[in-house]
Amino acid sequence: MDEEKVETTNEKKPQQESIFHMEKDRTSYVISLHFSQNAAETLEDKMKRLIRQDVKDGKV
């Protein structure tokens, strides 16, 4: 079975960047995220919008 390891680092940077380290099989991934302090929509609003668009496009 595939082994998966995920580590999260919340480093204090001006843009509140989060970095995730993930290892799957023999591949390492480094995923960096940042969040805008000036965002017009919440994460919940964004997820709902994306789900609605997928339903509209027939992707689900």
Residue pairs with C-beta under 8 A, 6 or more apart in sequence:
2 24
2 25
3 23
3 24
3 25
4 22
4 23
4 24
5 21
5 22
5 23
5 24
6 20
6 21
6 22
7 20
7 21
7 22
8 18
8 19
8 20
8 21
9 18
9 19
9 20
9 21
10 18
11 17
11 18
11 19
15 34
15 35
15 36
15 37
16 34
16 35
16 37
17 32
17 33
17 34
18 32
18 33
18 34
18 35
19 30
19 31
19 32
19 33
20 29
20 30
20 31
20 32
20 33
21 28
21 29
21 30
21 31
22 28
22 29
22 30
22 31
23 29
41 49
51 60
54 60
